Amino acid sequence: MAKGIFVTGTDTEIGKTFVASGIAAALTEKGVDVGVFKPMLSGIKRDHPESDTMILKTMADDASPVEDITPFQFDEPLAPYLAAKRQGITVKQSEIVEAWHNIKKRHDFYIVEGAGGISVPYGEDYLVSDIMKKLDLPVVIVASPHLGTVNHIYLTVDYARRCGLQVMGVILNGLDPESEGIVEQTNPALIEQFCKIPVLGVLPRVNFETKDQIADLIQQHIDIDRFI
Protein backbone atom coordinates (compact mmCIF):
# COMPACT_ATOMS: atom_id res chain seq x y z
CA MET A 1 0.00 0.00 0.00
CA ALA A 2 1.26 3.47 -0.90
CA LYS A 3 1.93 5.86 1.95
CA GLY A 4 0.63 9.39 1.72
CA ILE A 5 -2.39 11.67 1.98
CA PHE A 6 -5.27 12.72 -0.24
CA VAL A 7 -5.88 16.47 -0.02
CA THR A 8 -9.42 17.69 -0.62
CA GLY A 9 -11.31 20.85 0.26
CA THR A 10 -14.65 22.12 1.43
CA ASP A 11 -14.88 24.16 -1.77
CA THR A 12 -12.94 25.18 -4.84
CA GLU A 13 -10.32 27.95 -4.54
CA ILE A 14 -9.84 27.10 -0.87
CA GLY A 15 -6.08 26.66 -1.16
CA LYS A 16 -5.70 22.91 -1.70
CA THR A 17 -2.73 23.29 -4.02
CA PHE A 18 -1.00 25.78 -1.74
CA VAL A 19 -1.38 23.43 1.23
CA ALA A 20 -0.60 20.22 -0.68
CA SER A 21 2.48 21.66 -2.37
CA GLY A 22 3.60 23.30 0.87
CA ILE A 23 3.44 20.00 2.71
CA ALA A 24 5.36 18.41 -0.17
CA ALA A 25 8.08 21.04 0.10
CA ALA A 26 8.30 20.75 3.89
CA LEU A 27 8.55 16.96 3.76
CA THR A 28 11.17 17.15 1.00
CA GLU A 29 13.25 19.45 3.21
CA LYS A 30 13.14 16.74 5.89
CA GLY A 31 14.51 14.21 3.44
CA VAL A 32 11.25 12.45 2.56
CA ASP A 33 11.01 11.13 -1.00
CA VAL A 34 7.74 12.78 -2.07
CA GLY A 35 5.70 12.22 -5.20
CA VAL A 36 2.56 14.03 -6.32
CA PHE A 37 -0.54 13.00 -8.24
CA LYS A 38 -3.45 15.14 -9.44
CA PRO A 39 -5.58 12.90 -11.64
CA MET A 40 -7.58 15.61 -13.42
CA LEU A 41 -6.95 19.24 -14.28
CA SER A 42 -9.36 21.68 -15.92
CA GLY A 43 -8.93 25.11 -17.44
CA ILE A 44 -5.15 25.19 -17.86
CA LYS A 45 -2.49 23.05 -19.52
CA ARG A 46 -0.69 20.77 -17.09
CA ASP A 47 2.74 21.98 -18.26
CA HIS A 48 1.86 25.65 -17.69
CA PRO A 49 4.12 27.06 -14.94
CA GLU A 50 1.09 28.22 -12.92
CA SER A 51 -0.91 25.00 -13.20
CA ASP A 52 -1.61 22.96 -10.08
CA THR A 53 0.32 20.13 -11.67
CA MET A 54 3.49 22.16 -12.16
CA ILE A 55 3.25 23.78 -8.72
CA LEU A 56 2.95 20.36 -7.07
CA LYS A 57 5.74 18.90 -9.21
CA THR A 58 8.11 21.79 -8.50
CA MET A 59 7.48 21.94 -4.76
CA ALA A 60 7.94 18.19 -4.39
CA ASP A 61 10.99 17.98 -6.67
CA ASP A 62 9.11 15.19 -8.43
CA ALA A 63 10.91 14.19 -11.64
CA SER A 64 7.90 12.36 -13.06
CA PRO A 65 6.52 13.71 -16.36
CA VAL A 66 3.49 15.98 -16.05
CA GLU A 67 1.55 13.45 -18.13
CA ASP A 68 2.01 10.91 -15.34
CA ILE A 69 1.30 13.34 -12.50
CA THR A 70 -1.89 14.53 -14.22
CA PRO A 71 -3.01 11.94 -16.75
CA PHE A 72 -6.19 13.81 -17.74
CA GLN A 73 -6.49 17.50 -18.62
CA PHE A 74 -9.40 19.48 -20.05
CA ASP A 75 -9.69 22.92 -21.62
CA GLU A 76 -12.54 24.59 -19.75
CA PRO A 77 -12.41 25.56 -16.04
CA LEU A 78 -15.32 23.33 -15.09
CA ALA A 79 -15.91 20.24 -12.98
CA PRO A 80 -13.78 17.51 -14.63
CA TYR A 81 -16.74 15.42 -15.76
CA LEU A 82 -18.45 18.35 -17.45
CA ALA A 83 -15.22 19.67 -18.96
CA ALA A 84 -14.45 16.22 -20.35
CA LYS A 85 -17.98 15.72 -21.65
CA ARG A 86 -17.90 19.04 -23.50
CA GLN A 87 -14.70 17.86 -25.23
CA GLY A 88 -16.22 14.53 -26.14
CA ILE A 89 -13.94 12.68 -23.71
CA THR A 90 -14.93 9.86 -21.35
CA VAL A 91 -12.67 8.89 -18.46
CA LYS A 92 -13.45 5.72 -16.56
CA GLN A 93 -12.62 5.10 -12.91
CA SER A 94 -10.41 2.24 -13.96
CA GLU A 95 -8.26 4.58 -16.07
CA ILE A 96 -7.50 6.81 -13.07
CA VAL A 97 -6.77 3.81 -10.89
CA GLU A 98 -4.46 2.38 -13.56
CA ALA A 99 -2.61 5.70 -13.80
CA TRP A 100 -2.20 5.66 -10.00
CA HIS A 101 -0.84 2.12 -9.98
CA ASN A 102 1.65 3.10 -12.67
CA ILE A 103 3.09 5.92 -10.57
CA LYS A 104 2.59 5.09 -6.89
CA LYS A 105 5.77 3.03 -6.42
CA ARG A 106 8.12 5.72 -7.71
CA HIS A 107 8.26 7.52 -4.36
CA ASP A 108 8.04 6.66 -0.68
CA PHE A 109 5.26 9.14 0.09
CA TYR A 110 2.53 10.53 -2.14
CA ILE A 111 0.43 13.65 -1.93
CA VAL A 112 -2.68 13.36 -4.07
CA GLU A 113 -4.84 16.38 -4.77
CA GLY A 114 -8.44 16.17 -5.86
CA ALA A 115 -10.55 18.68 -7.79
CA GLY A 116 -12.75 21.03 -5.77
CA GLY A 117 -14.52 19.21 -2.95
CA ILE A 118 -15.07 15.60 -2.04
CA SER A 119 -18.25 15.11 -4.09
CA VAL A 120 -17.20 16.85 -7.32
CA PRO A 121 -18.09 14.69 -10.36
CA TYR A 122 -15.04 13.07 -11.91
CA GLY A 123 -16.96 10.98 -14.41
CA GLU A 124 -20.42 10.00 -15.58
CA ASP A 125 -21.05 7.71 -12.62
CA TYR A 126 -18.38 8.52 -10.04
CA LEU A 127 -17.15 11.33 -7.80
CA VAL A 128 -13.86 12.40 -6.24
CA SER A 129 -14.86 10.36 -3.17
CA ASP A 130 -14.98 7.19 -5.25
CA ILE A 131 -11.38 7.70 -6.35
CA MET A 132 -10.38 8.49 -2.78
CA LYS A 133 -11.75 5.13 -1.74
CA LYS A 134 -9.87 3.35 -4.53
CA LEU A 135 -6.56 5.00 -3.60
CA ASP A 136 -7.11 4.26 0.11
CA LEU A 137 -5.14 7.18 1.54
CA PRO A 138 -5.94 9.20 4.68
CA VAL A 139 -7.87 12.35 3.85
CA VAL A 140 -6.74 15.88 4.76
CA ILE A 141 -9.40 18.57 4.35
CA VAL A 142 -8.47 22.17 3.54
CA ALA A 143 -11.03 24.73 4.70
CA SER A 144 -11.57 28.40 5.44
CA PRO A 145 -10.93 29.66 8.99
CA HIS A 146 -13.89 32.05 8.80
CA LEU A 147 -17.61 32.08 9.60
CA GLY A 148 -19.49 29.14 8.09
CA THR A 149 -16.54 26.78 7.98
CA VAL A 150 -17.78 24.54 10.81
CA ASN A 151 -20.86 23.66 8.76
CA HIS A 152 -18.82 23.02 5.61
CA ILE A 153 -16.30 20.86 7.45
CA TYR A 154 -18.96 18.93 9.33
CA LEU A 155 -20.77 18.05 6.09
CA THR A 156 -17.53 17.04 4.37
CA VAL A 157 -16.39 14.88 7.30
CA ASP A 158 -19.80 13.25 7.69
CA TYR A 159 -19.96 12.38 4.01
CA ALA A 160 -16.38 11.10 4.00
CA ARG A 161 -17.09 8.78 6.91
CA ARG A 162 -20.26 7.52 5.25
CA CYS A 163 -18.06 6.64 2.27
CA GLY A 164 -15.74 4.66 4.55
CA LEU A 165 -12.86 7.13 4.24
CA GLN A 166 -10.33 7.82 6.99
CA VAL A 167 -10.20 11.54 7.75
CA MET A 168 -6.84 12.50 9.24
CA GLY A 169 -7.83 16.07 10.02
CA VAL A 170 -8.44 19.56 8.70
CA ILE A 171 -6.12 22.45 7.87
CA LEU A 172 -7.58 25.95 8.05
CA ASN A 173 -6.05 28.14 5.37
CA GLY A 174 -6.04 31.89 4.75
CA LEU A 175 -6.31 33.47 8.19
CA ASP A 176 -5.89 37.25 8.04
CA PRO A 177 -4.38 38.31 11.39
CA GLU A 178 -5.64 41.88 10.90
CA SER A 179 -9.28 40.77 10.69
CA GLU A 180 -9.12 37.86 13.11
CA GLY A 181 -12.07 37.90 15.51
CA ILE A 182 -13.93 35.68 17.94
CA VAL A 183 -15.11 33.44 15.08
CA GLU A 184 -11.59 32.63 13.91
CA GLN A 185 -10.35 32.24 17.49
CA THR A 186 -13.08 29.75 18.46
CA ASN A 187 -13.53 27.78 15.22
CA PRO A 188 -10.69 25.28 15.81
CA ALA A 189 -12.15 24.14 19.14
CA LEU A 190 -15.67 23.97 17.67
CA ILE A 191 -14.42 21.87 14.76
CA GLU A 192 -12.67 19.40 17.04
CA GLN A 193 -15.70 19.23 19.35
CA PHE A 194 -18.41 18.69 16.74
CA CYS A 195 -16.56 17.15 13.79
CA LYS A 196 -14.44 14.84 15.97
CA ILE A 197 -11.29 15.44 13.95
CA PRO A 198 -8.07 17.28 14.82
CA VAL A 199 -7.26 20.69 13.42
CA LEU A 200 -3.81 19.98 12.01
CA GLY A 201 -2.90 23.63 11.65
CA VAL A 202 -4.06 27.16 10.86
CA LEU A 203 -2.20 28.91 8.04
CA PRO A 204 -2.12 32.69 7.67
CA ARG A 205 -2.81 34.44 4.41
CA VAL A 206 0.55 35.12 2.78
CA ASN A 207 2.07 36.22 -0.50
CA PHE A 208 5.07 33.91 -0.37
CA GLU A 209 6.38 32.67 -3.68
CA THR A 210 9.55 30.72 -2.97
CA LYS A 211 9.64 27.08 -2.04
CA ASP A 212 11.75 27.73 1.06
CA GLN A 213 9.37 30.39 2.37
CA ILE A 214 6.33 28.18 1.95
CA ALA A 215 8.06 25.12 3.41
CA ASP A 216 9.09 27.16 6.47
CA LEU A 217 5.54 28.47 6.87
CA ILE A 218 4.13 24.94 6.79
CA GLN A 219 6.65 23.72 9.36
CA GLN A 220 5.85 26.65 11.65
CA HIS A 221 2.11 26.04 11.65
CA ILE A 222 1.69 22.29 11.03
CA ASP A 223 3.28 19.29 12.72
CA ILE A 224 4.24 17.55 9.48
CA ASP A 225 5.83 14.63 11.33
CA ARG A 226 2.34 13.27 11.92
CA PHE A 227 1.99 12.66 8.18
CA ILE A 228 4.93 10.28 8.11
FISEBA-695590 format. One record per residue (C-alpha): x, y, z; residue number from 1; residue in three letters. Coordinates in nm, 2 decimals. Example, Ala and Ser with C-alpha at 12.3 -4.5 7.8 and 13.67 -1.06 7.14 Angstrom:
BEGIN
+--------+--------+--------+-----+-----+
|      X |      Y |      Z |   i |  aa |
+--------+--------+--------+-----+-----+
|   1.23 |  -0.45 |   0.78 |   1 | ALA |
|   1.37 |  -0.11 |   0.71 |   2 | SER |
+--------+--------+--------+-----+-----+
This chain:
BEGIN
+--------+--------+--------+-----+-----+
|      X |      Y |      Z |   i |  aa |
+--------+--------+--------+-----+-----+
|   0.00 |   0.00 |   0.00 |   1 | MET |
|   0.13 |   0.35 |  -0.09 |   2 | ALA |
|   0.19 |   0.59 |   0.20 |   3 | LYS |
|   0.06 |   0.94 |   0.17 |   4 | GLY |
|  -0.24 |   1.17 |   0.20 |   5 | ILE |
|  -0.53 |   1.27 |  -0.02 |   6 | PHE |
|  -0.59 |   1.65 |   0.00 |   7 | VAL |
|  -0.94 |   1.77 |  -0.06 |   8 | THR |
|  -1.13 |   2.09 |   0.03 |   9 | GLY |
|  -1.47 |   2.21 |   0.14 |  10 | THR |
|  -1.49 |   2.42 |  -0.18 |  11 | ASP |
|  -1.29 |   2.52 |  -0.48 |  12 | THR |
|  -1.03 |   2.80 |  -0.45 |  13 | GLU |
|  -0.98 |   2.71 |  -0.09 |  14 | ILE |
|  -0.61 |   2.67 |  -0.12 |  15 | GLY |
|  -0.57 |   2.29 |  -0.17 |  16 | LYS |
|  -0.27 |   2.33 |  -0.40 |  17 | THR |
|  -0.10 |   2.58 |  -0.17 |  18 | PHE |
|  -0.14 |   2.34 |   0.12 |  19 | VAL |
|  -0.06 |   2.02 |  -0.07 |  20 | ALA |
|   0.25 |   2.17 |  -0.24 |  21 | SER |
|   0.36 |   2.33 |   0.09 |  22 | GLY |
|   0.34 |   2.00 |   0.27 |  23 | ILE |
|   0.54 |   1.84 |  -0.02 |  24 | ALA |
|   0.81 |   2.10 |   0.01 |  25 | ALA |
|   0.83 |   2.08 |   0.39 |  26 | ALA |
|   0.86 |   1.70 |   0.38 |  27 | LEU |
|   1.12 |   1.72 |   0.10 |  28 | THR |
|   1.33 |   1.95 |   0.32 |  29 | GLU |
|   1.31 |   1.67 |   0.59 |  30 | LYS |
|   1.45 |   1.42 |   0.34 |  31 | GLY |
|   1.13 |   1.25 |   0.26 |  32 | VAL |
|   1.10 |   1.11 |  -0.10 |  33 | ASP |
|   0.77 |   1.28 |  -0.21 |  34 | VAL |
|   0.57 |   1.22 |  -0.52 |  35 | GLY |
|   0.26 |   1.40 |  -0.63 |  36 | VAL |
|  -0.05 |   1.30 |  -0.82 |  37 | PHE |
|  -0.35 |   1.51 |  -0.94 |  38 | LYS |
|  -0.56 |   1.29 |  -1.16 |  39 | PRO |
|  -0.76 |   1.56 |  -1.34 |  40 | MET |
|  -0.69 |   1.92 |  -1.43 |  41 | LEU |
|  -0.94 |   2.17 |  -1.59 |  42 | SER |
|  -0.89 |   2.51 |  -1.74 |  43 | GLY |
|  -0.51 |   2.52 |  -1.79 |  44 | ILE |
|  -0.25 |   2.31 |  -1.95 |  45 | LYS |
|  -0.07 |   2.08 |  -1.71 |  46 | ARG |
|   0.27 |   2.20 |  -1.83 |  47 | ASP |
|   0.19 |   2.57 |  -1.77 |  48 | HIS |
|   0.41 |   2.71 |  -1.49 |  49 | PRO |
|   0.11 |   2.82 |  -1.29 |  50 | GLU |
|  -0.09 |   2.50 |  -1.32 |  51 | SER |
|  -0.16 |   2.30 |  -1.01 |  52 | ASP |
|   0.03 |   2.01 |  -1.17 |  53 | THR |
|   0.35 |   2.22 |  -1.22 |  54 | MET |
|   0.33 |   2.38 |  -0.87 |  55 | ILE |
|   0.30 |   2.04 |  -0.71 |  56 | LEU |
|   0.57 |   1.89 |  -0.92 |  57 | LYS |
|   0.81 |   2.18 |  -0.85 |  58 | THR |
|   0.75 |   2.19 |  -0.48 |  59 | MET |
|   0.79 |   1.82 |  -0.44 |  60 | ALA |
|   1.10 |   1.80 |  -0.67 |  61 | ASP |
|   0.91 |   1.52 |  -0.84 |  62 | ASP |
|   1.09 |   1.42 |  -1.16 |  63 | ALA |
|   0.79 |   1.24 |  -1.31 |  64 | SER |
|   0.65 |   1.37 |  -1.64 |  65 | PRO |
|   0.35 |   1.60 |  -1.60 |  66 | VAL |
|   0.16 |   1.35 |  -1.81 |  67 | GLU |
|   0.20 |   1.09 |  -1.53 |  68 | ASP |
|   0.13 |   1.33 |  -1.25 |  69 | ILE |
|  -0.19 |   1.45 |  -1.42 |  70 | THR |
|  -0.30 |   1.19 |  -1.68 |  71 | PRO |
|  -0.62 |   1.38 |  -1.77 |  72 | PHE |
|  -0.65 |   1.75 |  -1.86 |  73 | GLN |
|  -0.94 |   1.95 |  -2.00 |  74 | PHE |
|  -0.97 |   2.29 |  -2.16 |  75 | ASP |
|  -1.25 |   2.46 |  -1.98 |  76 | GLU |
|  -1.24 |   2.56 |  -1.60 |  77 | PRO |
|  -1.53 |   2.33 |  -1.51 |  78 | LEU |
|  -1.59 |   2.02 |  -1.30 |  79 | ALA |
|  -1.38 |   1.75 |  -1.46 |  80 | PRO |
|  -1.67 |   1.54 |  -1.58 |  81 | TYR |
|  -1.84 |   1.84 |  -1.75 |  82 | LEU |
|  -1.52 |   1.97 |  -1.90 |  83 | ALA |
|  -1.44 |   1.62 |  -2.04 |  84 | ALA |
|  -1.80 |   1.57 |  -2.16 |  85 | LYS |
|  -1.79 |   1.90 |  -2.35 |  86 | ARG |
|  -1.47 |   1.79 |  -2.52 |  87 | GLN |
|  -1.62 |   1.45 |  -2.61 |  88 | GLY |
|  -1.39 |   1.27 |  -2.37 |  89 | ILE |
|  -1.49 |   0.99 |  -2.14 |  90 | THR |
|  -1.27 |   0.89 |  -1.85 |  91 | VAL |
|  -1.34 |   0.57 |  -1.66 |  92 | LYS |
|  -1.26 |   0.51 |  -1.29 |  93 | GLN |
|  -1.04 |   0.22 |  -1.40 |  94 | SER |
|  -0.83 |   0.46 |  -1.61 |  95 | GLU |
|  -0.75 |   0.68 |  -1.31 |  96 | ILE |
|  -0.68 |   0.38 |  -1.09 |  97 | VAL |
|  -0.45 |   0.24 |  -1.36 |  98 | GLU |
|  -0.26 |   0.57 |  -1.38 |  99 | ALA |
|  -0.22 |   0.57 |  -1.00 | 100 | TRP |
|  -0.08 |   0.21 |  -1.00 | 101 | HIS |
|   0.16 |   0.31 |  -1.27 | 102 | ASN |
|   0.31 |   0.59 |  -1.06 | 103 | ILE |
|   0.26 |   0.51 |  -0.69 | 104 | LYS |
|   0.58 |   0.30 |  -0.64 | 105 | LYS |
|   0.81 |   0.57 |  -0.77 | 106 | ARG |
|   0.83 |   0.75 |  -0.44 | 107 | HIS |
|   0.80 |   0.67 |  -0.07 | 108 | ASP |
|   0.53 |   0.91 |   0.01 | 109 | PHE |
|   0.25 |   1.05 |  -0.21 | 110 | TYR |
|   0.04 |   1.37 |  -0.19 | 111 | ILE |
|  -0.27 |   1.34 |  -0.41 | 112 | VAL |
|  -0.48 |   1.64 |  -0.48 | 113 | GLU |
|  -0.84 |   1.62 |  -0.59 | 114 | GLY |
|  -1.06 |   1.87 |  -0.78 | 115 | ALA |
|  -1.27 |   2.10 |  -0.58 | 116 | GLY |
|  -1.45 |   1.92 |  -0.30 | 117 | GLY |
|  -1.51 |   1.56 |  -0.20 | 118 | ILE |
|  -1.82 |   1.51 |  -0.41 | 119 | SER |
|  -1.72 |   1.68 |  -0.73 | 120 | VAL |
|  -1.81 |   1.47 |  -1.04 | 121 | PRO |
|  -1.50 |   1.31 |  -1.19 | 122 | TYR |
|  -1.70 |   1.10 |  -1.44 | 123 | GLY |
|  -2.04 |   1.00 |  -1.56 | 124 | GLU |
|  -2.11 |   0.77 |  -1.26 | 125 | ASP |
|  -1.84 |   0.85 |  -1.00 | 126 | TYR |
|  -1.71 |   1.13 |  -0.78 | 127 | LEU |
|  -1.39 |   1.24 |  -0.62 | 128 | VAL |
|  -1.49 |   1.04 |  -0.32 | 129 | SER |
|  -1.50 |   0.72 |  -0.52 | 130 | ASP |
|  -1.14 |   0.77 |  -0.63 | 131 | ILE |
|  -1.04 |   0.85 |  -0.28 | 132 | MET |
|  -1.17 |   0.51 |  -0.17 | 133 | LYS |
|  -0.99 |   0.34 |  -0.45 | 134 | LYS |
|  -0.66 |   0.50 |  -0.36 | 135 | LEU |
|  -0.71 |   0.43 |   0.01 | 136 | ASP |
|  -0.51 |   0.72 |   0.15 | 137 | LEU |
|  -0.59 |   0.92 |   0.47 | 138 | PRO |
|  -0.79 |   1.24 |   0.39 | 139 | VAL |
|  -0.67 |   1.59 |   0.48 | 140 | VAL |
|  -0.94 |   1.86 |   0.43 | 141 | ILE |
|  -0.85 |   2.22 |   0.35 | 142 | VAL |
|  -1.10 |   2.47 |   0.47 | 143 | ALA |
|  -1.16 |   2.84 |   0.54 | 144 | SER |
|  -1.09 |   2.97 |   0.90 | 145 | PRO |
|  -1.39 |   3.20 |   0.88 | 146 | HIS |
|  -1.76 |   3.21 |   0.96 | 147 | LEU |
|  -1.95 |   2.91 |   0.81 | 148 | GLY |
|  -1.65 |   2.68 |   0.80 | 149 | THR |
|  -1.78 |   2.45 |   1.08 | 150 | VAL |
|  -2.09 |   2.37 |   0.88 | 151 | ASN |
|  -1.88 |   2.30 |   0.56 | 152 | HIS |
|  -1.63 |   2.09 |   0.74 | 153 | ILE |
|  -1.90 |   1.89 |   0.93 | 154 | TYR |
|  -2.08 |   1.80 |   0.61 | 155 | LEU |
|  -1.75 |   1.70 |   0.44 | 156 | THR |
|  -1.64 |   1.49 |   0.73 | 157 | VAL |
|  -1.98 |   1.33 |   0.77 | 158 | ASP |
|  -2.00 |   1.24 |   0.40 | 159 | TYR |
|  -1.64 |   1.11 |   0.40 | 160 | ALA |
|  -1.71 |   0.88 |   0.69 | 161 | ARG |
|  -2.03 |   0.75 |   0.52 | 162 | ARG |
|  -1.81 |   0.66 |   0.23 | 163 | CYS |
|  -1.57 |   0.47 |   0.45 | 164 | GLY |
|  -1.29 |   0.71 |   0.42 | 165 | LEU |
|  -1.03 |   0.78 |   0.70 | 166 | GLN |
|  -1.02 |   1.15 |   0.78 | 167 | VAL |
|  -0.68 |   1.25 |   0.92 | 168 | MET |
|  -0.78 |   1.61 |   1.00 | 169 | GLY |
|  -0.84 |   1.96 |   0.87 | 170 | VAL |
|  -0.61 |   2.24 |   0.79 | 171 | ILE |
|  -0.76 |   2.60 |   0.81 | 172 | LEU |
|  -0.61 |   2.81 |   0.54 | 173 | ASN |
|  -0.60 |   3.19 |   0.48 | 174 | GLY |
|  -0.63 |   3.35 |   0.82 | 175 | LEU |
|  -0.59 |   3.72 |   0.80 | 176 | ASP |
|  -0.44 |   3.83 |   1.14 | 177 | PRO |
|  -0.56 |   4.19 |   1.09 | 178 | GLU |
|  -0.93 |   4.08 |   1.07 | 179 | SER |
|  -0.91 |   3.79 |   1.31 | 180 | GLU |
|  -1.21 |   3.79 |   1.55 | 181 | GLY |
|  -1.39 |   3.57 |   1.79 | 182 | ILE |
|  -1.51 |   3.34 |   1.51 | 183 | VAL |
|  -1.16 |   3.26 |   1.39 | 184 | GLU |
|  -1.04 |   3.22 |   1.75 | 185 | GLN |
|  -1.31 |   2.98 |   1.85 | 186 | THR |
|  -1.35 |   2.78 |   1.52 | 187 | ASN |
|  -1.07 |   2.53 |   1.58 | 188 | PRO |
|  -1.21 |   2.41 |   1.91 | 189 | ALA |
|  -1.57 |   2.40 |   1.77 | 190 | LEU |
|  -1.44 |   2.19 |   1.48 | 191 | ILE |
|  -1.27 |   1.94 |   1.70 | 192 | GLU |
|  -1.57 |   1.92 |   1.94 | 193 | GLN |
|  -1.84 |   1.87 |   1.67 | 194 | PHE |
|  -1.66 |   1.71 |   1.38 | 195 | CYS |
|  -1.44 |   1.48 |   1.60 | 196 | LYS |
|  -1.13 |   1.54 |   1.40 | 197 | ILE |
|  -0.81 |   1.73 |   1.48 | 198 | PRO |
|  -0.73 |   2.07 |   1.34 | 199 | VAL |
|  -0.38 |   2.00 |   1.20 | 200 | LEU |
|  -0.29 |   2.36 |   1.16 | 201 | GLY |
|  -0.41 |   2.72 |   1.09 | 202 | VAL |
|  -0.22 |   2.89 |   0.80 | 203 | LEU |
|  -0.21 |   3.27 |   0.77 | 204 | PRO |
|  -0.28 |   3.44 |   0.44 | 205 | ARG |
|   0.06 |   3.51 |   0.28 | 206 | VAL |
|   0.21 |   3.62 |  -0.05 | 207 | ASN |
|   0.51 |   3.39 |  -0.04 | 208 | PHE |
|   0.64 |   3.27 |  -0.37 | 209 | GLU |
|   0.96 |   3.07 |  -0.30 | 210 | THR |
|   0.96 |   2.71 |  -0.20 | 211 | LYS |
|   1.17 |   2.77 |   0.11 | 212 | ASP |
|   0.94 |   3.04 |   0.24 | 213 | GLN |
|   0.63 |   2.82 |   0.19 | 214 | ILE |
|   0.81 |   2.51 |   0.34 | 215 | ALA |
|   0.91 |   2.72 |   0.65 | 216 | ASP |
|   0.55 |   2.85 |   0.69 | 217 | LEU |
|   0.41 |   2.49 |   0.68 | 218 | ILE |
|   0.66 |   2.37 |   0.94 | 219 | GLN |
|   0.59 |   2.67 |   1.17 | 220 | GLN |
|   0.21 |   2.60 |   1.17 | 221 | HIS |
|   0.17 |   2.23 |   1.10 | 222 | ILE |
|   0.33 |   1.93 |   1.27 | 223 | ASP |
|   0.42 |   1.76 |   0.95 | 224 | ILE |
|   0.58 |   1.46 |   1.13 | 225 | ASP |
|   0.23 |   1.33 |   1.19 | 226 | ARG |
|   0.20 |   1.27 |   0.82 | 227 | PHE |
|   0.49 |   1.03 |   0.81 | 228 | ILE |
+--------+--------+--------+-----+-----+
